[in-house]
Amino acid sequence: MQFSSILNPRKRKRYIKRALKKIKWSVLPVQKTMPIFVFGMQRSGTTMFMDIMENRPDMEVFQEWEKSVFDRDCRISDLSLVDKAVSESKAKYACFKPICDSHIADDFISRFPDGKVIWVYRSYLDNANSAIRRFPTSDRALRLICEGETGGGWLQEGVSDEVLAKLKAVYNKDLSKFEISCLNWWVRNIVLTESDWIKHGNAFLVKYDNLVKDPTAMFADIESVLGVTHIKASYSDVHGRSIAKNDFPPISPAIRELCEELSRRLDALVEEQGARVRGS
């Protein structure tokens, strides 16, 4: 346990909880561990989702800062590291958060066909507001991409030629950091619509707003897809106070239309998914 974890009450609590669970798992019969992967865009509620998963007694969680699996850029450089983590886990489920690898979610699905996949998305306005407060250079990568430079990292890796053309059509150097962060949201989440994997029986799309407004209903659906036992206490402290928490800066009509159109597509997928899961 690092010294910083001792000083940080939240990290200390997490460490103790993990230690106690590992002691419990060590005396249980050996079982096959099922991997769960959480994808999406930063500031979309993925950390909250992982915290909920970590509250479960049957779940081992690997956040993006876990050095046993992730590198310094919060990437999984070799899927064999996931193989190793799953094979060594004593938990029933092992949950990973490779959100910086969201654009290659297909690779994870191919490697772990029996695993489960979650994609979390949030309102582009709330996401952008949160991003510009959390990340001082949140606009850097997309500006590099649109200006034909390299160095855009994982965000740039996920940009197809079609997406790049649309980006350049709405981009100019005078865009605000908020507008750029809205485009970041669009670039990252449109990856989801460029593949059919979200319609896979082991995949589930989570709308953050629905999750925090009615966690009981949302987790009933999520757990049905994951095949896990319902544990209401694991999300008892979820709340929706972060929805529209701050005023939204101005945004160009072209960027708004891109984001609104994608929002409608994602929301439609959620509706379709809910009907499928509940058999209605």
N, C-alpha and C positions, 0 to 999 in steps of 0.2 A: 504494500500500500504506500503510495507516494505521500510525502509530507503535506503537499497541497490538499490532498484528499482529507487528511486529518483536520485541517483548518476549515474546510468547506463542509458545513453541516449536510448539504444535499448529497455531496459525493461520499461523505462518511456513511450516511444512511444507506446509499446504494451499495457500497462495499460490504457493509454488514449484512444486508439483505441477500446479496449474492453468496456470501460465505455460508450463511445459514442454509440457503437452498442447496448448495453443493454438498453440504454435509448430509442433508436429507436424501439427495439423489444417490449418494455413495452407498447407501444401504438398501436401495431399491433394486429389483431385478433389472438386468440389462435390457434396454429396449431400443428400437430403431428411432432415431431422431429425425423429425421432419423439418426441413428448412423453410423459412418464410422470408421473403424479400420485400422491403418497403422502398418504393421509388417515389419520385416527384421532384418538386422544386423547393429549394431552401425557403424558409419562412412560410411554409404551408401547413404547419402543424405536424410534421413528421416526427419531431422530437417528442411532442406530447403523445403521439401515437406509440412511440417506442417506450415511453414511460408507462403507458397503460399496459403494454405487453410485459414490461419488467415487473409489474405488480402481480402478475400471474405466478402461482407456485410451480407451474409446469413449463415455464418458458425461460430459456437462456437468451440474453440479449447482447448483440454485438453492435454498439454504436459506431459511427464512422471514425472515432478516435481510438478504436481498439487496435493496438499495434500488432496483435497476433494475426489480424486479417487485413487491415487497411494500412496504406502507406501514408507518408506525411501530407499528401495532397487529398487525403480522405477517399482514395481510390482503392479498388481491389485489383492489384496488378496481376494476380494469378489466381484463377478459380480453384486451383488445387489447395489454396489456403482455406477456402470455404469447405472443401472436401474434408480437410484435416480437422477443422473446427467442428463439423457435424459428426464426424466419426468419433471424436474424443468427447463430445458432449454426453452427459448423462441425463439431460432433460428430455422431455417428450417432444419439445419444439425448440428450434434455434432460430431466432429472428435477427436478420441483418438489415442494415440501412445503407445501401450503396447508392445514395441519391446522386452522387457525382458520376455514377455509371448508368444513370437512367436511360441514356440514349442507346445502350447496348443491353437492355433488358432481355432481348431475344436470346442473347448468349447464356444468360442465367437460366432461362426457361428450357433451352436445349440441353444444358448441362444437368439440370435438376428437374426432369419432367414430372416428378411426383411432388415437387415443392409447391408452395403457394406464393402468389404475387399480389402485392397491394400497391396501388398508386394513389397518392393523396394530392388533391388540388384544392386551392383556395380562391376566393374572389381576387381577380387581378388587381383591383384597387387596394384592397387590404394587404395583399402580398407585396405590392410595390411600396406602399407606405411603410411597411415593416422593414423591407430590405434597405431602403435609403437611410433608415435610422440605425440599422444593425451593421451595415457594410459601407464604409466611407467610399470605397472604390467600386461600388456595385455597377457602375456604368462603363467601366473600363473595357471589359471583354467584348461587349457588343459593339462599342465604338470601333475597336480594332477590326472586328469582323466586317462591319459595314464599310470601313475605309480601306479594305483590301489588305490589311496587315495580318501577321501571324501573332500567336501568343494568347489567343482567346481560350486556351485550355479545353476543358470538357464541354463548355458551352459551344465552342466552335466545332468540336468534333461531331456534335449532334445536328449541325445545320446542313440540310440537304440543299441541292441547287435550287429547287423550287422555293424553299423557305428563304434562301439568300436573296433571290430575286424580289420577293415580296418585301423583305426587310429594306433593301436598297430603294424600293419605290416610296417608302414612307420616311426614310431616314434623312436627317440633315444635322449638321454640327451644332445647331442651336437648340436641339431638343434638350429638355430639362432632365435631370437625373431621375425624376419620377417617371417621365415618359419612357426613358430608356429602360427603367426597371419593369414597366408594363410590357415592353417588348421582350425583355428577358423571360417574363412569365409566358408570353405567347410562344417564344422559341422553344422553351423547355417542354411545355405541355402539349404542343402540337406533335411532338415525337410520338405521343400516345396514339394519335389518330393515324399515323403513318404505318401502323402495324395492326394486324388482326388479333394480336395476342390477348388484348383486354377482353375478348369474347371467349377466351379459353375458360374452361370450367373451373380451373384453379386460380383464376384472377379476379380481383375485386377493385373497383374504383370507388374511392372515398371522397366525398365532398365535405370539406372541413366545416362549412356552415351547418350542414345537416348533422354532422357528428356532434358538434358542441350544443346544438339546440335540442337534440333528442338522442343522447347517447344510447339509451336503452333500445330504441328501435333500430338504430344504425348497427349496434353491436350484435343484435339478434341476427341481422343479415350477414354481417362480417363473419361471425362465428359459425354460421351455417355453411358458408363457403370454405372457411378454414378447417371445418370439422373439429372444432375445439369446444370444450364444455363452457357453458355460459357462467361467467363469474362477475356479477354486477359490481362487487366491491372494487374491482380493478379500475373502474372509471368513475368512482363516486365523487371525485373532486373536479370533474370536467365542467367547464362553464363557457358561456358565449360572450363574455365581456369584451373580447378583443375584436368582435365584429363591428366595423365602422367606428372604431375607437377614436380615430383622428379624422379631421377634415381632409378632403382629397384635393391636391393641387390641380390646376388646369391640365388638360390633355388634348392633343390634336384630334380632330374628328377621324382622320385616317387610322390612327393608332387605336382609338376607341372602337372603331368598327371591326378591326382585326380581332381585338380581344373579345368583343361582344359576340362575334360570330363563333369563335372557338368556345366561349363560355356556353353558348346555346348547344353546341355539339356535345360538349362534355356533360352538360345537364341532361341531355336526351339519352346519353349512354347510361347515366345513373338511373333514370326512370326505367329504361328498358331492362337494366340489370335487376332493379328491385322487383319488377313484375316477374322476371324469370326466377329469381331466388324464392319468391313467395308463391310461385305457381299460379299467379293471377293473370 
